[in-house]
Amino acid sequence: MRVLQLGPYPPPHGGVQSNLVAIRQFLRARDISCAVINLTRFRRPDADGVYYPRSAIQVVALLFRLRYDIIHIHFGGNITSRLLALWFVCSLIPGKKTVLTFHSGGYPSSKEGQTARPGTLRGFIFRRLDRIISVNEEMVAMFHRFGVPSDRIRLIAPHAFVQPPPAQVRPDIADFLQLHSPVLATVGGLEPEYDIPFQVEVLGELLPRFPRLGLVIIGAGSLEREIRDLIGSKPYSSHLLLCGDVNHDETLRVIQDCSVLLRTTFYDGDSIAVREALHFGTPVIATDNGMRPPGVHLIAASDRDACRRIVEQILDGSTSASPLARDEMNDNNLLAVLQLYRELAPA
């Protein structure tokens, strides 16, 4: 069996990237070939079975040139016409089986997700795929509304691949952590759905009680300039560190060492960062999106009072995290993916 994965390959690291890498490492440890075509703007030289095409034409050329039995597409975000065209091309390649993991757990409740119908172009293309992996029950129901048969849909949670973090982090982060205690952290993107201004305001409200409190913001995105300007406008700007992209292992160190991980969003899927934090026993406060794992402190979107209150309770020691059950951190979800592959390409 040979597998070709299409999707974002780190760096930078995120939930989709972590799941893709976990599957690749799991397969290669079992002597199963697994190449990757990176579908982001980040470019590196092709190496070790990871390819970095610079155009859609180069992507298609690789799809027809490389040897594989199964194409596994990883996608998170909004569906565009270019993506639909890519999935359609994948479904046309003779003798290849096509799998899609749709990581956008909040998509079914979005405006676009509410229009799921068999007669749509999305429904037509989804039904051409051999298997679709959903990350929650709501997505399973959505694909049914698109007309995808039940036997082609699998419910498999993404894998949180947690490795021991390094002893050190970047100098700017290390200096910040030395000057501030306790520390809140957020890992995501500088995009509207991650509501970073909300977290900045919550920090300001907490500082009178915790004068050495800091907030580490890890991630990059289209709002970097606005977030940087917002931080600069605050009298407590020295308590905020905008890090940009950070190596995954260093991010794990921050997640492990911080007092609370914040995942307060308007739109979110099954966050790998949340699962990583729970693995380390770090308390997590997250917006309730209907798919958070056990142990997360849930709040409504933009509920500053609830967020502030729970942070205070955690820092005062009156509440804590319930570490993620170990059976959610094992390889069962990766084994489920491998079993799906074997259904499509039996030895």
Secondary structure as GFF3:
##gff-version 3
##sequence-region A 1 347
A	DSSP	beta_strand	2	7	.	.	.	ID=ss1
A	DSSP	alpha_helix	15	28	.	.	.	ID=ss2
A	DSSP	beta_strand	33	38	.	.	.	ID=ss3
A	DSSP	beta_strand	50	51	.	.	.	ID=ss4
A	DSSP	alpha_helix	56	65	.	.	.	ID=ss5
A	DSSP	beta_strand	70	75	.	.	.	ID=ss6
A	DSSP	alpha_helix	81	92	.	.	.	ID=ss7
A	DSSP	beta_strand	97	102	.	.	.	ID=ss8
A	DSSP	three_ten_helix	107	109	.	.	.	ID=ss9
A	DSSP	three_ten_helix	113	115	.	.	.	ID=ss10
A	DSSP	alpha_helix	121	128	.	.	.	ID=ss11
A	DSSP	beta_strand	131	134	.	.	.	ID=ss12
A	DSSP	alpha_helix	137	145	.	.	.	ID=ss13
A	DSSP	three_ten_helix	150	152	.	.	.	ID=ss14
A	DSSP	beta_strand	153	155	.	.	.	ID=ss15
A	DSSP	alpha_helix	171	179	.	.	.	ID=ss16
A	DSSP	beta_strand	183	187	.	.	.	ID=ss17
A	DSSP	three_ten_helix	192	194	.	.	.	ID=ss18
A	DSSP	alpha_helix	196	206	.	.	.	ID=ss19
A	DSSP	beta_strand	214	218	.	.	.	ID=ss20
A	DSSP	alpha_helix	224	232	.	.	.	ID=ss21
A	DSSP	three_ten_helix	237	239	.	.	.	ID=ss22
A	DSSP	beta_strand	240	244	.	.	.	ID=ss23
A	DSSP	alpha_helix	248	257	.	.	.	ID=ss24
A	DSSP	beta_strand	260	263	.	.	.	ID=ss25
A	DSSP	alpha_helix	272	280	.	.	.	ID=ss26
A	DSSP	beta_strand	284	287	.	.	.	ID=ss27
A	DSSP	beta_strand	297	299	.	.	.	ID=ss28
A	DSSP	alpha_helix	304	316	.	.	.	ID=ss29
A	DSSP	three_ten_helix	326	328	.	.	.	ID=ss30
A	DSSP	alpha_helix	332	344	.	.	.	ID=ss31
###
